[in-house]
Amino acid sequence: MKPKRKCRPDLSAAEWDVMKVIWDHGPLAARDIFDHLSGTKRWAYPTVKTLVRRMVEKGWLDYDRIGNSFLYRPAVSRKKALRRAVVEFSNRALDGLLSPFVAYYVEQKDLSTEDLRQLEAILKKHGRRGGNNAGK
């Protein structure tokens, strides 16, 4: 097995699509990934194989070889990938501030009562700590 990469390149939009399928249904062979995506994407099977190969090289996917087949699985959890994407977006577009993102999202989306309840619970839980885990 290859050594783990500390700094993985960002995922492209197409790679996010592949990761979502694998997080939801994996481990999967490339053909199964293609089948899951064929309802929403008009990609050829070789395109999916190329994406998967590149994602292994980037460190986003691992695989197990079973006979002549390869089963691909995430090398990074969904939670870690999402956290990284949010932090990178926040740093790049908002100078590290998250409140403009939250405000924009709340103003632009028709949030359900459950969404609002979850946001309030998160804010209440983390508001006691203040900032970046200060007072822990």
Stockholm file with secondary structure:
# STOCKHOLM 1.0

chainA/1-136         MKPKRKCRPDLSAAEWDVMKVIWDHGPLAARDIFDHLSGTKRWAYPTVKTLVRRMVEKGWLDYDRIGNSFLYRPAVSRKKALRRAVVEFSNRALDGLLSPFVAYYVEQKDLSTEDLRQLEAILKKHGRRGGNNAGK
#=GR chainA/1-136 SS CCCCCSSCCCCCHHHHHHHHHHHHHCSBCHHHHHHHHTTTCCCCHHHHHHHHHHHHHHTSEEEEEETTEEEEEESSCHHHHHHHHHHHHHHHHHTTCCHHHHHHHHHHSCCCHHHHHHHHHHHHHHHTTCTTTTTC
#=GC SS_cons         CCCCCSSCCCCCHHHHHHHHHHHHHCSBCHHHHHHHHTTTCCCCHHHHHHHHHHHHHHTSEEEEEETTEEEEEESSCHHHHHHHHHHHHHHHHHTTCCHHHHHHHHHHSCCCHHHHHHHHHHHHHHHTTCTTTTTC
//
